[in-house]
Amino acid sequence: MTEAKSEESNETEKAIKFLERLWKPAAGLIAAVTLVVKFIQLWLGNRELVTWVLVTLSYLAFVILLRYVAFSKVTKRRESLPLTTYEELRYPKYYTLARYGLGVMGLALLVSSGLLAWRVVETNRLEAEFEEKVVVLVADFPGPDPDSYRVTETLLLKLHEAAADYDDTLILALGASISEQEGSAAARSLGEENNADIVLWGWYAVTGSNALVTIHVEFLGEPNYQRLYGEYQKTIGMQTTVAEIESFTLQQNLSTEMSRFVILFGGLLRYEAEDYLEAASRLSRGLEMSTMEATVINLEIIHFYRGNTYSALGEYQKAIADYDMAIQIDPQLSEAYNNRGNTYSDLGEYQKAIADYDMAIQLNPQLGEAYYNRGNTYYALGEYQKAIADYDMAIQIDPQDAEAYANRGNPYYALGEYQKAIADYDMAIQIDPQDFLTYNNRGSTYSVLGEYQKAIADFDMAIQIDPQAEAYYNRGNTYYALGEHQKAIADFERVRDITSDPSLQQAIKEVLEELVPRVKSKDNVTKNR
């Protein structure tokens, strides 16, 4: 029994030793296979990076080899003096060649470093240029008999013609098609690789007497108008007769619509860049080009943004006409009512403005800016409690709306509720510490309360952020109230130099005519004493 156990124990020990011997080569094999797999994955994912890594490693290995050949030495004993040693080059035959090789490798490093630096600079320059451009990537449109129907070529030709008038628009041909199986994900990935803002892809088919064209538009990035409708991809399908595709009518119409879309898209981006004249020009040109019922960007959106553009340019009647058209096309577009209300308010037509804000809120009770804008209008009409109620709603919808707090402080100030006004100004400054007007208004409130040093500190901040005449004027009045007439005069003179308001200029002139002689007279009395 004991011998059996002993044999079993020996067998177990042998098995364990065998596994221990097997583990090291097995682990090495697994590590090698894993390394190869990871290398292949890296190569497939980023070939350029792998190539640079391999080139760098090869360079370092060659430099190490040359250095070894050029400088490695061996120790030998002298035959005449066995107890002494000396060193000599290990490879004297190749010493000179190896040193020349190191020199060449050093020169190659300098040249490649210069080329790499140039490439980085050039890449950054091109990327900066691309960021400033509207880049449209156009894939090939596969279909039967492409040499006859030339759908892709016609589209590219029209797009290049449309973009020729605009330096900030670039049309790129992908040179390959994107299948429906690859879909939107592949299109967007290719768009990102090419720094594109828009990717156009699709296909066409001819069956019997009918022709069908499908075009997909991928929007990359997040322009404001996309957030308005939540559209990041749009598909247009067209079915017509073979005669139209054979006569190139379909290709022309499709190409014109895509050219129109690119011009409109550029107009929307110019609007976001606050280049309103160029935005109005492109949006107007795009609206004049429509040839199809199906459009990439809905017409109400174009009229809405052209209305915004005209409003920013002060062309209020044109703005109202565009908002009217947007509302006619889409009576549920609450933002159009809100912005038309703003335009009426700018014109002083407050009742029309309030009617539009009412409609915007009815369509979208969560549209905080409509409450905010209606509050501003009620404040302009002197209906302070209604204004406060609207600001309350705007803050309830967005508790981080600094402007709603700041503007609610104004009717509280007008009602003499100064502590409530200061509390609102405090909150607005906490959310947005860079709004000079809030500091100015809080300073005015402190001044009314006789807390002149706090008032001056706020006017100082307002001037530091944005040196406007109003803050200098208010600080001058505060210095005047403190009897610091020289400082008051300095602020009033600053107002005189920077303001273009005729009524304020006249007021400053009268103040200075009264104050300056008084200060001089006081100074003379002081000197005589």
C-alpha positions as CSV (number, residue, x, y, z in Angstrom):
1,M,0.0,0.0,0.0
2,T,2.9,2.3,1.0
3,E,4.8,1.5,-2.2
4,A,1.7,2.3,-4.3
5,K,1.4,5.7,-2.7
6,S,5.1,6.3,-3.2
7,E,4.8,5.5,-6.9
8,E,1.7,7.7,-7.3
9,S,3.6,10.5,-5.6
10,N,6.5,10.1,-7.9
11,E,4.3,10.2,-10.9
12,T,2.6,13.4,-9.7
13,E,6.0,15.1,-9.1
14,K,7.1,14.1,-12.6
15,A,3.9,15.5,-14.1
16,I,4.4,18.8,-12.2
17,K,8.0,19.0,-13.3
18,F,7.0,18.3,-16.9
19,L,4.4,21.1,-16.7
20,E,6.9,23.5,-15.2
21,R,9.3,22.7,-18.1
22,L,6.5,23.1,-20.6
23,W,5.1,26.3,-19.1
24,K,8.0,28.6,-20.1
25,P,8.1,27.8,-23.8
26,A,4.3,27.7,-23.9
27,A,4.1,31.2,-22.2
28,G,6.7,32.5,-24.7
29,L,4.8,31.1,-27.6
30,I,1.5,32.7,-26.3
31,A,3.3,36.0,-25.8
32,A,4.8,35.8,-29.3
33,V,1.5,35.0,-30.9
34,T,-0.2,37.8,-28.9
35,L,2.5,40.3,-30.0
36,V,2.1,39.3,-33.6
37,V,-1.7,39.6,-33.4
38,K,-1.5,43.0,-31.7
39,F,1.1,44.2,-34.3
40,I,-1.2,43.1,-37.2
41,Q,-4.2,44.9,-35.5
42,L,-2.1,48.0,-35.1
43,W,-0.9,47.8,-38.7
44,L,-4.4,47.5,-40.0
45,G,-5.6,50.3,-37.7
46,N,-2.7,52.8,-38.2
47,R,-0.2,51.8,-40.9
48,E,1.5,55.1,-40.8
49,L,2.3,54.9,-37.1
50,V,3.6,51.3,-37.5
51,T,5.8,52.3,-40.4
52,W,7.3,55.2,-38.4
53,V,8.0,52.9,-35.4
54,L,9.7,50.3,-37.7
55,V,11.8,52.9,-39.4
56,T,12.8,54.4,-36.0
57,L,13.7,51.0,-34.5
58,S,15.7,50.0,-37.7
59,Y,17.6,53.4,-37.5
60,L,18.5,52.9,-33.9
61,A,19.6,49.3,-34.5
62,F,21.8,50.3,-37.4
63,V,23.3,53.2,-35.3
64,I,24.0,50.8,-32.4
65,L,25.7,48.4,-34.8
66,L,27.9,51.0,-36.4
67,R,28.9,52.4,-33.0
68,Y,29.8,48.9,-31.9
69,V,31.9,48.3,-35.0
70,A,33.6,51.8,-34.8
71,F,34.4,51.9,-31.0
72,S,34.3,48.5,-29.4
73,K,37.6,47.3,-28.2
74,V,39.2,44.0,-27.0
75,T,41.7,43.6,-24.2
76,K,44.9,41.7,-24.9
77,R,48.1,40.7,-23.0
78,R,51.4,42.0,-24.2
79,E,53.7,39.1,-25.3
80,S,56.8,40.8,-23.9
81,L,55.1,41.7,-20.6
82,P,52.6,39.0,-19.9
83,L,51.3,40.7,-16.7
84,T,50.3,43.9,-18.6
85,T,47.3,44.4,-20.9
86,Y,46.3,46.8,-23.6
87,E,43.2,47.6,-25.7
88,E,42.8,47.6,-29.4
89,L,39.9,48.1,-31.8
90,R,37.8,45.0,-32.3
91,Y,37.3,45.7,-36.0
92,P,40.2,47.9,-37.2
93,K,39.5,47.0,-40.8
94,Y,36.0,48.5,-40.6
95,Y,36.8,51.4,-38.2
96,T,36.9,54.2,-40.7
97,L,33.9,52.9,-42.7
98,A,31.8,52.6,-39.5
99,R,32.7,56.2,-38.4
100,Y,31.8,57.5,-41.9
101,G,28.5,55.6,-41.6
102,L,27.8,57.2,-38.2
103,G,28.3,60.6,-39.8
104,V,26.0,59.8,-42.7
105,M,23.3,58.5,-40.2
106,G,23.7,61.7,-38.2
107,L,23.2,63.8,-41.3
108,A,20.2,61.7,-42.3
109,L,18.8,62.3,-38.8
110,L,19.1,66.0,-39.2
111,V,17.6,66.0,-42.7
112,S,14.7,63.7,-41.7
113,S,14.1,65.8,-38.6
114,G,13.9,68.9,-40.8
115,L,11.5,67.2,-43.2
116,L,9.4,65.9,-40.3
117,A,9.2,69.4,-38.8
118,W,8.2,70.8,-42.2
119,R,5.6,68.1,-42.6
120,V,4.1,68.9,-39.1
121,V,4.0,72.7,-39.9
122,E,2.5,72.0,-43.3
123,T,-0.1,69.6,-41.9
124,N,-1.1,72.1,-39.3
125,R,-1.4,74.8,-41.9
126,L,-3.6,72.6,-44.1
127,E,-5.7,71.6,-41.2
128,A,-6.2,75.2,-40.3
129,E,-7.2,76.0,-43.8
130,F,-9.6,73.0,-43.9
131,E,-11.2,74.2,-40.6
132,E,-12.0,77.6,-42.2
133,K,-13.5,75.9,-45.3
134,V,-16.7,74.1,-46.1
135,V,-15.3,70.8,-47.3
136,V,-17.7,68.7,-49.4
137,L,-16.6,65.1,-50.0
138,V,-18.4,63.5,-53.0
139,A,-18.4,59.7,-53.5
140,D,-18.9,58.0,-56.8
141,F,-22.5,57.2,-57.7
142,P,-22.6,53.6,-58.9
143,G,-25.1,52.5,-61.5
144,P,-25.6,51.0,-65.0
145,D,-23.6,52.4,-67.9
146,P,-21.8,55.2,-66.0
147,D,-19.9,56.4,-69.1
148,S,-23.2,57.3,-70.7
149,Y,-25.2,58.7,-67.8
150,R,-22.2,60.4,-66.1
151,V,-24.1,61.1,-62.8
152,T,-20.9,61.5,-60.7
153,E,-19.1,63.7,-63.3
154,T,-22.2,66.0,-63.7
155,L,-22.6,66.4,-60.0
156,L,-18.9,67.2,-59.5
157,L,-18.9,69.7,-62.4
158,K,-21.9,71.6,-61.0
159,L,-20.5,71.6,-57.5
160,H,-17.1,73.0,-58.7
161,E,-19.0,75.7,-60.7
162,A,-21.0,76.7,-57.6
163,A,-18.0,76.7,-55.3
164,A,-15.8,78.7,-57.7
165,D,-17.3,82.0,-56.4
166,Y,-16.4,81.2,-52.7
167,D,-12.9,80.9,-51.4
168,D,-14.1,79.1,-48.3
169,T,-15.7,76.1,-50.1
170,L,-13.7,73.1,-51.3
171,I,-15.1,70.2,-53.3
172,L,-13.3,66.8,-53.0
173,A,-13.9,63.7,-55.1
174,L,-13.6,60.5,-53.0
175,G,-12.9,58.4,-56.2
176,A,-14.8,55.5,-54.8
177,S,-18.4,54.6,-54.1
178,I,-20.1,53.9,-50.8
179,S,-22.6,51.0,-50.9
180,E,-25.9,50.8,-49.0
181,Q,-24.4,47.9,-47.1
182,E,-21.5,50.1,-45.9
183,G,-24.0,52.8,-45.1
184,S,-23.9,56.0,-43.2
185,A,-21.2,54.9,-40.7
186,A,-18.7,54.3,-43.5
187,A,-19.6,57.6,-45.1
188,R,-19.1,59.5,-41.9
189,S,-15.8,57.7,-41.2
190,L,-14.5,58.7,-44.6
191,G,-15.7,62.2,-44.1
192,E,-13.8,62.5,-40.8
193,E,-10.7,61.1,-42.4
194,N,-10.9,63.8,-45.1
195,N,-11.9,66.7,-42.7
196,A,-15.2,67.0,-44.5
197,D,-18.2,69.0,-43.3
198,I,-20.6,67.2,-45.7
199,V,-20.4,63.8,-47.4
200,L,-22.6,63.2,-50.5
201,W,-23.1,59.5,-51.6
202,G,-25.7,57.4,-53.2
203,W,-26.6,55.4,-56.3
204,Y,-28.8,55.3,-59.4
205,A,-30.7,52.5,-61.2
206,V,-32.5,52.1,-64.5
207,T,-35.3,49.6,-64.7
208,G,-37.5,49.4,-67.8
209,S,-38.8,52.9,-68.5
210,N,-38.1,54.2,-65.0
211,A,-35.0,55.7,-63.4
212,L,-34.3,55.9,-59.7
213,V,-31.7,58.1,-57.9
214,T,-31.0,58.0,-54.2
215,I,-28.7,60.6,-52.6
216,H,-27.6,60.6,-49.0
217,V,-26.3,63.8,-47.3
218,E,-24.2,63.4,-44.1
219,F,-23.7,66.4,-41.9
220,L,-20.5,66.3,-39.8
221,G,-20.2,68.8,-37.0
222,E,-23.0,70.6,-35.2
223,P,-24.1,73.9,-36.9
224,N,-26.9,75.6,-35.0
225,Y,-29.6,74.9,-37.6
226,Q,-29.0,71.2,-37.3
227,R,-29.7,71.4,-33.6
228,L,-32.9,73.2,-34.4
229,Y,-34.2,70.2,-36.4
230,G,-31.9,67.5,-35.0
231,E,-30.9,66.4,-38.6
232,Y,-27.4,64.9,-39.1
233,Q,-28.3,62.8,-42.2
234,K,-30.8,63.3,-44.9
235,T,-31.8,61.1,-47.8
236,I,-33.5,62.2,-51.1
237,G,-35.0,59.7,-53.4
238,M,-36.2,60.5,-56.9
239,Q,-38.1,58.4,-59.4
240,T,-38.5,59.6,-63.0
241,T,-38.4,58.3,-66.5
242,V,-35.5,56.9,-68.4
243,A,-35.9,59.7,-70.9
244,E,-35.0,62.2,-68.2
245,I,-31.8,60.5,-67.2
246,E,-30.9,59.9,-70.9
247,S,-31.4,63.6,-71.7
248,F,-29.4,64.5,-68.6
249,T,-32.4,66.5,-67.2
250,L,-32.3,64.4,-64.0
251,Q,-28.5,64.8,-63.6
252,Q,-28.8,68.6,-64.1
253,N,-31.6,69.0,-61.6
254,L,-29.9,66.8,-59.0
255,S,-26.6,68.6,-59.5
256,T,-28.3,72.0,-59.3
257,E,-30.0,71.0,-56.0
258,M,-26.8,69.8,-54.5
259,S,-25.0,73.0,-55.6
260,R,-27.8,75.0,-54.1
261,F,-27.5,73.0,-50.8
262,V,-23.7,73.7,-50.6
263,I,-24.3,77.5,-51.1
264,L,-27.1,77.5,-48.5
265,F,-24.9,75.5,-46.1
266,G,-22.1,78.0,-46.6
267,G,-24.6,80.8,-45.9
268,L,-25.6,79.2,-42.6
269,L,-22.0,78.9,-41.6
270,R,-21.3,82.5,-42.5
271,Y,-24.3,83.5,-40.3
272,E,-22.8,81.6,-37.4
273,A,-19.5,83.4,-38.0
274,E,-21.5,86.7,-37.8
275,D,-20.6,87.6,-41.4
276,Y,-24.1,88.7,-42.0
277,L,-23.7,90.4,-45.4
278,E,-22.2,87.3,-46.9
279,A,-24.7,85.1,-45.2
280,A,-27.6,87.1,-46.6
281,S,-26.0,87.0,-50.1
282,R,-25.6,83.2,-50.1
283,L,-28.9,82.4,-48.6
284,S,-30.6,84.6,-51.1
285,R,-28.8,83.0,-54.0
286,G,-29.6,79.6,-52.7
287,L,-33.3,80.4,-52.4
288,E,-33.3,81.5,-56.1
289,M,-31.8,78.2,-57.3
290,S,-34.5,75.7,-56.3
291,T,-35.4,73.3,-59.1
292,M,-36.8,70.3,-57.1
293,E,-39.6,69.7,-54.6
294,A,-37.3,67.6,-52.4
295,T,-34.7,69.8,-50.7
296,V,-31.9,68.9,-48.3
297,I,-32.5,71.9,-46.0
298,N,-36.1,72.7,-45.4
299,L,-37.2,76.1,-46.9
300,E,-38.6,77.3,-43.6
301,I,-35.1,76.9,-42.1
302,I,-33.5,79.0,-44.8
303,H,-36.2,81.8,-44.4
304,F,-35.8,81.6,-40.6
305,Y,-32.0,82.1,-40.8
306,R,-32.1,84.8,-43.5
307,G,-34.6,86.5,-41.2
308,N,-32.1,86.4,-38.4
309,T,-29.4,87.7,-40.8
310,Y,-31.6,90.7,-41.9
311,S,-32.5,91.4,-38.3
312,A,-28.8,91.5,-37.3
313,L,-28.2,93.9,-40.2
314,G,-31.0,96.1,-39.0
315,E,-33.2,95.4,-42.1
316,Y,-36.2,94.7,-39.9
317,Q,-38.9,94.7,-42.6
318,K,-37.0,92.1,-44.7
319,A,-36.5,90.1,-41.5
320,I,-40.3,90.1,-40.8
321,A,-41.0,89.0,-44.3
322,D,-38.7,86.0,-44.0
323,Y,-40.2,85.1,-40.6
324,D,-43.7,85.4,-42.1
325,M,-42.6,82.9,-44.9
326,A,-41.1,80.5,-42.4
327,I,-44.3,80.5,-40.3
328,Q,-46.4,80.1,-43.5
329,I,-44.4,77.0,-44.4
330,D,-44.3,75.6,-40.9
331,P,-46.9,77.1,-38.5
332,Q,-45.4,75.1,-35.6
333,L,-41.9,76.7,-35.8
334,S,-42.0,78.4,-32.4
335,E,-38.5,79.9,-32.9
336,A,-39.8,81.9,-35.9
337,Y,-42.5,83.5,-33.7
338,N,-40.0,84.3,-31.0
339,N,-37.5,85.9,-33.4
340,R,-40.2,87.9,-35.2
341,G,-41.3,89.1,-31.8
342,N,-37.7,90.3,-31.2
343,T,-37.8,92.2,-34.5
344,Y,-41.1,93.9,-33.6
345,S,-39.6,94.8,-30.3
346,D,-36.6,96.3,-32.0
347,L,-39.1,98.4,-34.0
348,G,-40.9,99.5,-30.9
349,E,-44.0,97.6,-31.9
350,Y,-44.4,96.0,-28.4
351,Q,-47.9,94.7,-28.7
352,K,-47.1,92.7,-31.9
353,A,-44.0,91.5,-30.2
354,I,-45.9,90.2,-27.2
355,A,-48.5,88.5,-29.5
356,D,-45.6,86.6,-31.1
357,Y,-44.0,85.6,-27.8
358,D,-47.4,84.4,-26.6
359,M,-47.7,82.2,-29.7
360,A,-44.1,80.9,-29.3
361,I,-44.9,79.9,-25.7
362,Q,-48.2,78.3,-26.7
363,L,-46.4,76.2,-29.2
364,N,-43.4,75.4,-26.9
365,P,-44.0,76.1,-23.2
366,Q,-40.3,75.1,-22.6
367,L,-38.9,77.8,-24.8
368,G,-37.2,79.8,-22.1
369,E,-36.0,82.6,-24.4
370,A,-39.6,83.5,-25.4
371,Y,-40.4,84.1,-21.7
372,Y,-37.1,86.1,-21.4
373,N,-37.9,88.2,-24.4
374,R,-41.5,88.8,-23.4
375,G,-40.1,89.9,-20.0
376,N,-37.8,92.4,-21.7
377,T,-40.8,93.8,-23.6
378,Y,-43.0,94.1,-20.5
379,Y,-40.1,95.9,-18.8
380,A,-39.8,98.3,-21.8
381,L,-43.6,99.0,-21.4
382,G,-43.2,99.6,-17.6
383,E,-45.2,96.5,-16.7
384,Y,-42.6,95.4,-14.1
385,Q,-44.6,92.7,-12.3
386,K,-45.4,90.9,-15.6
387,A,-41.7,91.3,-16.6
388,I,-40.6,89.7,-13.3
389,A,-43.1,86.8,-13.8
390,D,-41.6,86.1,-17.2
391,Y,-38.1,86.2,-15.9
392,D,-39.2,83.8,-13.2
393,M,-40.3,81.3,-15.8
394,A,-37.1,81.7,-17.8
395,I,-35.1,81.0,-14.7
396,Q,-37.3,78.0,-13.8
397,I,-36.6,76.5,-17.3
398,D,-32.9,77.3,-17.2
399,P,-31.5,78.1,-13.7
400,Q,-28.1,78.9,-15.3
401,D,-29.6,81.7,-17.4
402,A,-27.4,84.6,-16.2
403,E,-29.2,87.2,-18.4
404,A,-32.6,86.3,-16.9
405,Y,-31.2,87.0,-13.4
406,A,-29.5,90.2,-14.6
407,N,-32.7,91.5,-16.3
408,R,-35.0,90.5,-13.4
409,G,-32.8,92.7,-11.3
410,N,-33.8,95.7,-13.4
411,P,-37.6,95.7,-12.7
412,Y,-36.8,95.1,-9.0
413,Y,-34.6,98.2,-9.2
414,A,-37.3,100.2,-10.9
415,L,-39.8,99.1,-8.1
416,G,-37.3,100.2,-5.4
417,E,-36.7,96.7,-4.2
418,Y,-33.0,97.2,-4.2
419,Q,-31.9,94.2,-2.1
420,K,-33.8,91.8,-4.5
421,A,-32.1,93.6,-7.4
422,I,-28.7,93.2,-5.8
423,A,-29.4,89.5,-5.1
424,D,-30.2,88.9,-8.8
425,Y,-27.2,90.8,-10.0
426,D,-25.1,88.7,-7.6
427,M,-26.5,85.5,-9.0
428,A,-25.9,86.7,-12.6
429,I,-22.3,87.6,-11.8
430,Q,-21.7,84.2,-10.2
431,I,-22.9,82.5,-13.4
432,D,-21.2,84.9,-15.8
433,P,-18.4,87.0,-14.2
434,Q,-17.6,88.7,-17.5
435,D,-20.8,90.6,-18.1
436,F,-19.9,94.3,-17.7
437,L,-23.5,95.5,-17.7
438,T,-24.4,93.5,-14.6
439,Y,-21.5,95.1,-12.7
440,N,-22.7,98.5,-13.9
441,N,-26.3,97.9,-12.9
442,R,-25.3,96.6,-9.4
443,G,-23.0,99.6,-9.0
444,S,-25.9,101.9,-9.8
445,T,-28.0,100.1,-7.2
446,Y,-25.3,100.4,-4.5
447,S,-25.0,104.1,-5.4
448,V,-28.7,104.6,-4.8
449,L,-28.3,102.9,-1.4
450,G,-25.4,105.3,-0.6
451,E,-22.8,102.5,-0.6
452,Y,-20.5,104.4,-2.8
453,Q,-17.3,102.4,-2.3
454,K,-19.1,99.2,-3.4
455,A,-20.6,101.1,-6.3
456,I,-17.1,102.3,-7.4
457,A,-15.7,98.8,-7.1
458,D,-18.5,97.5,-9.5
459,F,-17.9,100.4,-12.0
460,D,-14.2,99.6,-11.9
461,M,-15.0,95.9,-12.8
462,A,-17.4,97.0,-15.6
463,I,-14.7,99.3,-17.1
464,Q,-12.0,96.6,-16.8
465,I,-14.2,94.1,-18.7
466,D,-15.5,96.6,-21.3
467,P,-14.7,100.3,-21.0
468,Q,-18.1,101.7,-22.0
469,A,-19.2,105.3,-21.6
470,E,-22.1,104.4,-19.3
471,A,-19.8,102.9,-16.6
472,Y,-17.5,105.9,-16.7
473,Y,-20.5,108.2,-16.4
474,N,-22.0,106.3,-13.4
475,R,-18.6,106.2,-11.7
476,G,-18.2,110.0,-12.3
477,N,-21.5,110.6,-10.7
478,T,-20.5,108.5,-7.7
479,Y,-17.2,110.4,-7.3
480,Y,-19.2,113.6,-7.5
481,A,-21.5,112.4,-4.7
482,L,-18.4,111.7,-2.6
483,G,-17.0,115.1,-3.3
484,E,-14.1,113.7,-5.2
485,H,-14.5,116.2,-8.0
486,Q,-11.2,115.8,-9.8
487,K,-11.9,112.0,-10.3
488,A,-15.4,112.9,-11.4
489,I,-14.1,115.3,-14.0
490,A,-11.6,112.7,-15.3
491,D,-14.5,110.2,-15.8
492,F,-16.8,112.8,-17.4
493,E,-14.0,113.8,-19.8
494,R,-13.5,110.2,-20.7
495,V,-17.2,109.8,-21.4
496,R,-17.0,112.9,-23.7
497,D,-14.1,111.4,-25.6
498,I,-15.7,108.0,-26.3
499,T,-19.4,108.5,-26.5
500,S,-21.3,109.0,-29.8
501,D,-24.6,109.7,-28.1
502,P,-25.5,113.4,-28.8
503,S,-27.8,113.6,-25.7
504,L,-25.0,112.2,-23.4
505,Q,-22.5,114.5,-25.0
506,Q,-24.7,117.5,-24.3
507,A,-25.2,116.4,-20.7
508,I,-21.5,115.9,-20.1
509,K,-20.8,119.3,-21.6
510,E,-23.2,121.0,-19.2
511,V,-21.8,119.1,-16.2
512,L,-18.2,120.0,-17.1
513,E,-19.0,123.6,-17.7
514,E,-20.5,123.8,-14.2
515,L,-18.0,121.6,-12.4
516,V,-14.6,122.5,-13.8
517,P,-14.8,126.3,-12.9
518,R,-16.0,125.3,-9.4
519,V,-13.0,123.0,-8.8
520,K,-10.6,125.6,-10.2
521,S,-12.1,128.2,-7.9
522,K,-11.7,125.9,-4.9
523,D,-8.1,125.2,-5.8
524,N,-7.3,128.9,-6.0
525,V,-8.8,129.5,-2.6
526,T,-6.7,126.7,-1.2
527,K,-3.5,128.1,-2.7
528,N,-4.3,131.6,-1.3
529,R,-4.5,130.2,2.2
